Amino acid sequence: MKRIIPVAALALLGAVALSGCSSDAVKSDTAAKSSYEKTLAEAKAERKKAAAVGGEWRDIGKFLKAADKAAAKGDYDTAMKLAKKALFQAKMGQIQAKEQAGVGNPAYLLN
């Protein structure tokens, strides 16, 4: 004998399944936001270090501003990419400033 499952029971199962998916999406979004905020704080700290040694690159501020705008819209993937670019430039600016300290001008510019 075949059992027939009522339509209401199927609808309830579907609602339960969908509510589980949305819960996972919220958890994922919360994790993305937390990860972004951590990277953003690190990028800002590295930017200050770069500025202190005279190695702040031009686009760091632009990347941080764009990251904030993307995060405000809830686009944490884009915000994270931009924050990582700012972090990279801040670290590279520090390295460049330290390597170039005291190098001076080439001889052809001195005459």
Phi and psi restraints in degrees (value plus and minus 20) as a CYANA .aco file:
   2 LYS   PHI    -104.3   -64.3
   2 LYS   PSI     123.7   163.7
   3 ARG   PHI    -120.9   -80.9
   3 ARG   PSI     116.3   156.3
   4 ILE   PHI    -126.4   -86.4
   4 ILE   PSI     103.9   143.9
   5 ILE   PHI    -108.3   -68.3
   5 ILE   PSI     107.3   147.3
   6 PRO   PHI     -82.5   -42.5
   6 PRO   PSI     129.7   169.7
   7 VAL   PHI     -80.3   -40.3
   7 VAL   PSI     -57.2   -17.2
   8 ALA   PHI     -81.7   -41.7
   8 ALA   PSI     -58.6   -18.6
   9 ALA   PHI     -86.9   -46.9
   9 ALA   PSI     -59.6   -19.6
  10 LEU   PHI     -84.5   -44.5
  10 LEU   PSI     -60.5   -20.5
  11 ALA   PHI     -83.8   -43.8
  11 ALA   PSI     -59.6   -19.6
  12 LEU   PHI     -84.8   -44.8
  12 LEU   PSI     -63.0   -23.0
  13 LEU   PHI     -82.2   -42.2
  13 LEU   PSI     -61.5   -21.5
  14 GLY   PHI     -83.8   -43.8
  14 GLY   PSI     -61.0   -21.0
  15 ALA   PHI     -85.3   -45.3
  15 ALA   PSI     -61.0   -21.0
  16 VAL   PHI     -84.1   -44.1
  16 VAL   PSI     -62.5   -22.5
  17 ALA   PHI     -84.2   -44.2
  17 ALA   PSI     -63.1   -23.1
  18 LEU   PHI     -88.0   -48.0
  18 LEU   PSI     -56.9   -16.9
  19 SER   PHI     -86.7   -46.7
  19 SER   PSI     -52.5   -12.5
  20 GLY   PHI     -85.9   -45.9
  20 GLY   PSI     -57.6   -17.6
  21 CYS   PHI     -86.6   -46.6
  21 CYS   PSI     -62.7   -22.7
  22 SER   PHI     -88.1   -48.1
  22 SER   PSI     -53.0   -13.0
  23 SER   PHI     -84.0   -44.0
  23 SER   PSI     -61.1   -21.1
  24 ASP   PHI     -85.2   -45.2
  24 ASP   PSI     -58.1   -18.1
  25 ALA   PHI     -85.1   -45.1
  25 ALA   PSI     -59.6   -19.6
  26 VAL   PHI     -86.1   -46.1
  26 VAL   PSI     -62.0   -22.0
  27 LYS   PHI     -82.8   -42.8
  27 LYS   PSI     -61.9   -21.9
  28 SER   PHI     -84.5   -44.5
  28 SER   PSI     -62.2   -22.2
  29 ASP   PHI     -84.9   -44.9
  29 ASP   PSI     -60.0   -20.0
  30 THR   PHI     -84.7   -44.7
  30 THR   PSI     -61.3   -21.3
  31 ALA   PHI     -85.7   -45.7
  31 ALA   PSI     -60.3   -20.3
  32 ALA   PHI     -84.8   -44.8
  32 ALA   PSI     -61.0   -21.0
  33 LYS   PHI     -84.0   -44.0
  33 LYS   PSI     -64.6   -24.6
  34 SER   PHI     -82.5   -42.5
  34 SER   PSI     -63.9   -23.9
  35 SER   PHI     -84.3   -44.3
  35 SER   PSI     -61.7   -21.7
  36 TYR   PHI     -81.5   -41.5
  36 TYR   PSI     -66.9   -26.9
  37 GLU   PHI     -82.5   -42.5
  37 GLU   PSI     -56.9   -16.9
  38 LYS   PHI     -85.6   -45.6
  38 LYS   PSI     -66.2   -26.2
  39 THR   PHI     -85.1   -45.1
  39 THR   PSI     -59.6   -19.6
  40 LEU   PHI     -81.9   -41.9
  40 LEU   PSI     -65.6   -25.6
  41 ALA   PHI     -81.8   -41.8
  41 ALA   PSI     -61.1   -21.1
  42 GLU   PHI     -85.1   -45.1
  42 GLU   PSI     -61.4   -21.4
  43 ALA   PHI     -83.5   -43.5
  43 ALA   PSI     -61.3   -21.3
  44 LYS   PHI     -86.3   -46.3
  44 LYS   PSI     -58.8   -18.8
  45 ALA   PHI     -85.8   -45.8
  45 ALA   PSI     -62.5   -22.5
  46 GLU   PHI     -87.8   -47.8
  46 GLU   PSI     -52.3   -12.3
  47 ARG   PHI     -83.2   -43.2
  47 ARG   PSI     -61.9   -21.9
  48 LYS   PHI     -83.2   -43.2
  48 LYS   PSI     -60.3   -20.3
  49 LYS   PHI     -84.2   -44.2
  49 LYS   PSI     -61.6   -21.6
  50 ALA   PHI     -83.3   -43.3
  50 ALA   PSI     -62.4   -22.4
  51 ALA   PHI     -84.4   -44.4
  51 ALA   PSI     -56.0   -16.0
  52 ALA   PHI     -85.1   -45.1
  52 ALA   PSI     -50.6   -10.6
  53 VAL   PHI    -121.3   -81.3
  53 VAL   PSI     -12.6    27.4
  54 GLY   PHI      57.4    97.4
  54 GLY   PSI       9.4    49.4
  55 GLY   PHI    -144.5  -104.5
  55 GLY   PSI       6.5    46.5
  56 GLU   PHI     -96.2   -56.2
  56 GLU   PSI     101.3   141.3
  57 TRP   PHI     -98.9   -58.9
  57 TRP   PSI     134.8   174.8
  58 ARG   PHI     -77.7   -37.7
  58 ARG   PSI     -62.2   -22.2
  59 ASP   PHI    -110.8   -70.8
  59 ASP   PSI     -21.3    18.7
  60 ILE   PHI     -77.7   -37.7
  60 ILE   PSI     -68.4   -28.4
  61 GLY   PHI     -82.2   -42.2
  61 GLY   PSI     -58.8   -18.8
  62 LYS   PHI     -83.1   -43.1
  62 LYS   PSI     -62.8   -22.8
  63 PHE   PHI     -85.2   -45.2
  63 PHE   PSI     -61.3   -21.3
  64 LEU   PHI     -85.8   -45.8
  64 LEU   PSI     -60.4   -20.4
  65 LYS   PHI     -85.4   -45.4
  65 LYS   PSI     -63.8   -23.8
  66 ALA   PHI     -86.1   -46.1
  66 ALA   PSI     -55.8   -15.8
  67 ALA   PHI     -84.2   -44.2
  67 ALA   PSI     -62.6   -22.6
  68 ASP   PHI     -81.2   -41.2
  68 ASP   PSI     -61.2   -21.2
  69 LYS   PHI     -84.2   -44.2
  69 LYS   PSI     -63.6   -23.6
  70 ALA   PHI     -84.5   -44.5
  70 ALA   PSI     -61.1   -21.1
  71 ALA   PHI     -85.3   -45.3
  71 ALA   PSI     -57.9   -17.9
  72 ALA   PHI     -82.2   -42.2
  72 ALA   PSI     -49.5    -9.5
  73 LYS   PHI    -104.8   -64.8
  73 LYS   PSI     -26.2    13.8
  74 GLY   PHI      68.0   108.0
  74 GLY   PSI     -11.7    28.3
  75 ASP   PHI    -112.0   -72.0
  75 ASP   PSI      58.9    98.9
  76 TYR   PHI     -95.0   -55.0
  76 TYR   PSI     -41.8    -1.8
  77 ASP   PHI     -85.5   -45.5
  77 ASP   PSI     -68.6   -28.6
  78 THR   PHI     -86.0   -46.0
  78 THR   PSI     -62.8   -22.8
  79 ALA   PHI     -79.9   -39.9
  79 ALA   PSI     -60.6   -20.6
  80 MET   PHI     -86.6   -46.6
  80 MET   PSI     -63.0   -23.0
  81 LYS   PHI     -79.9   -39.9
  81 LYS   PSI     -63.4   -23.4
  82 LEU   PHI     -88.5   -48.5
  82 LEU   PSI     -60.0   -20.0
  83 ALA   PHI     -84.5   -44.5
  83 ALA   PSI     -57.6   -17.6
  84 LYS   PHI     -86.9   -46.9
  84 LYS   PSI     -56.3   -16.3
  85 LYS   PHI     -83.5   -43.5
  85 LYS   PSI     -63.9   -23.9
  86 ALA   PHI     -82.9   -42.9
  86 ALA   PSI     -62.1   -22.1
  87 LEU   PHI     -81.9   -41.9
  87 LEU   PSI     -65.5   -25.5
  88 PHE   PHI     -80.2   -40.2
  88 PHE   PSI     -67.2   -27.2
  89 GLN   PHI     -85.3   -45.3
  89 GLN   PSI     -56.1   -16.1
  90 ALA   PHI     -85.0   -45.0
  90 ALA   PSI     -62.6   -22.6
  91 LYS   PHI     -88.1   -48.1
  91 LYS   PSI     -62.7   -22.7
  92 MET   PHI     -86.9   -46.9
  92 MET   PSI     -55.1   -15.1
  93 GLY   PHI     -82.7   -42.7
  93 GLY   PSI     -58.9   -18.9
  94 GLN   PHI     -84.0   -44.0
  94 GLN   PSI     -66.4   -26.4
  95 ILE   PHI     -81.6   -41.6
  95 ILE   PSI     -66.4   -26.4
  96 GLN   PHI     -81.3   -41.3
  96 GLN   PSI     -64.9   -24.9
  97 ALA   PHI     -82.5   -42.5
  97 ALA   PSI     -60.5   -20.5
  98 LYS   PHI     -89.1   -49.1
  98 LYS   PSI     -59.7   -19.7
  99 GLU   PHI     -90.5   -50.5
  99 GLU   PSI     -51.5   -11.5
 100 GLN   PHI    -111.9   -71.9
 100 GLN   PSI     -24.9    15.1
 101 ALA   PHI     -81.1   -41.1
 101 ALA   PSI     106.6   146.6
 102 GLY   PHI      53.8    93.8
 102 GLY   PSI     -11.0    29.0
 103 VAL   PHI     -91.3   -51.3
 103 VAL   PSI     -60.0   -20.0
 104 GLY   PHI      61.2   101.2
 104 GLY   PSI    -191.8  -151.8
 105 ASN   PHI    -112.8   -72.8
 105 ASN   PSI     135.2   175.2
 106 PRO   PHI     -85.6   -45.6
 106 PRO   PSI     136.8   176.8
 107 ALA   PHI     -78.5   -38.5
 107 ALA   PSI     -54.2   -14.2
 108 TYR   PHI     -87.4   -47.4
 108 TYR   PSI     -37.9     2.1
 109 LEU   PHI    -108.8   -68.8
 109 LEU   PSI     -34.5     5.5
 110 LEU   PHI    -100.6   -60.6
 110 LEU   PSI     -40.3    -0.3
